[in-house]
Amino acid sequence: MIDHIYLDYAATTPVHPRVLGAMSPYFNETFGNPSSIHRYGQQAEAAVESARETISSELNCLPQEIVFTSCGTESDNLALRGTALAMREKSGATWILASQAEHHAVSKTAIQLAEVYGFQVEWLKTDKYGAITQETVANAICKDTALVSVMYANNEIGTVNPVSEIGAVCRAHNIPFHTDAVQAAAYLPLDVQTLNVDLMSLGAHKFYGPKGIGVLYVRTGTPIFPIQTGGGQENGLRAGTQNVPYAVGFAAALRLTKEERVQRMDHVRPLRDRIVGTILEEVPDSLLTGHPVDRLPNHCSFAFKDVDGNLLLTLLDAAGFACSSGSACKTGNPEPSEVMTAIGLSRDWGLGSLRVTLGAGTTPAHIDAFLKAVPGIIQQARALTPDKWE
Ligand SMILES: *Cc1c(COP(=O)(O)O)cnc(C)c1O
């Protein structure tokens, strides 16, 4: 797709060639089952354990605190369901505190824990930027709290939460704190000691690793049950033969991300700032969603009044630009996403969202082309949006 410009790095990223190279021997050369006793098994086990060590050193934790999962979503599921169930067993706690703006991997798990398992959820209110303050957590937390879950950076609007401060509040109350760092990992520091987290979810495909592999960091001593039972892999927390090449790929991608973090930021931030400046200046009835400063450096997101966001994405795609609204907005009877509602946008604004996220392959020429086309395309989408868009 030579004429198409990819501006959706928050949805996923291509696998870095060096990551692919690191993975490749583990498909058919070193192909053993890490649980086998013989040398094929030992070699595969050595690869998984070396990947685990790399990751633990990047996160500043112990290797045995790293649990490989199949994706960020599974990590979120294990963190919430596993810890909620174990905390109830341990202390009788039944309340889950989660931000209003969480990814569905967290929010739908919390809802299931309430509807099926008898927990209660308190949705923590965000400010107008979609952020949670430590005061909000401090006012809600109590000894009936089983778990607090607040994401590191928001996938839809890019806002970064004060995770370290929130973690300190949870620690003072001795309540497990989980952060979904899936979107943050490409750009933000991941030291679990400074972040004060007990559980942290990651997924490789958001930072130039492969899809289908995730990690959950679990601090030693955190109450947690496995949610997938079977063999004793992953410290008994995630049964199933490890995905050896992908675990190797995860580690390679994470190490590369740490090495290149500053260059990657310096590359995307000025391009992102140009997009924000131009759109807010040239498009009437437009606003930036999420925090103007405390946001991911590759991320900008907007709301346009009286614009059908899905239609806008279709028109952009036809013009050669792959963007997103940042949420899975259904056609038919569209509802603004929970995040748009959390930041206080009314329906006529909340349905017209646009997320533009940059990455390693983005060039200044891409942004020139995008900014030349986008005001006209938004105008076109607005003209085609039915009058009674309410
Ligand atoms: C992408 C994403 C997920 C889901 O991760 P997968 O690896 O795609 O399952 C969860 N949370 C956030 C914030 C994300 O951006």
The ligand as an SDF file (V2000), in Angstrom:
LIG
                    3D

 15 15  0  0  0  0  0  0  0  0999 V2000
   -3.9930   -2.3470   23.0420 C   0  0  0  0  0  0  0  0  0  0  0  0
   -4.3920   -2.1800   24.4710 C   0  0  0  0  0  0  0  0  0  0  0  0
   -4.8410   -3.2790   25.2320 C   0  0  0  0  0  0  0  0  0  0  0  0
   -5.0400   -4.6410   24.6370 C   0  0  0  0  0  0  0  0  0  0  0  0
   -3.8070   -5.2550   24.3500 O   0  0  0  0  0  0  0  0  0  0  0  0
   -3.7640   -6.5110   23.3450 P   0  0  0  0  0  0  0  0  0  0  0  0
   -2.3440   -6.9500   23.4200 O   0  0  0  0  0  0  0  0  0  0  0  0
   -4.1470   -5.9750   22.0060 O   0  0  0  0  0  0  0  0  0  0  0  0
   -4.7190   -7.5140   23.8620 O   0  0  0  0  0  0  0  0  0  0  0  0
   -5.1480   -3.0700   26.5570 C   0  0  0  0  0  0  0  0  0  0  0  0
   -5.0260   -1.8570   27.1160 N   0  0  0  0  0  0  0  0  0  0  0  0
   -4.5930   -0.7890   26.4310 C   0  0  0  0  0  0  0  0  0  0  0  0
   -4.4730    0.5300   27.1160 C   0  0  0  0  0  0  0  0  0  0  0  0
   -4.2610   -0.9170   25.0790 C   0  0  0  0  0  0  0  0  0  0  0  0
   -3.8530    0.1620   24.3900 O   0  0  0  0  0  0  0  0  0  0  0  0
  1  2  1  0
  2  3  1  0
  2 14  2  0
  3  4  1  0
  3 10  2  0
  4  5  1  0
  5  6  1  0
  6  7  2  0
  6  8  1  0
  6  9  1  0
 10 11  1  0
 11 12  2  0
 12 13  1  0
 12 14  1  0
 14 15  1  0
M  END
$$$$
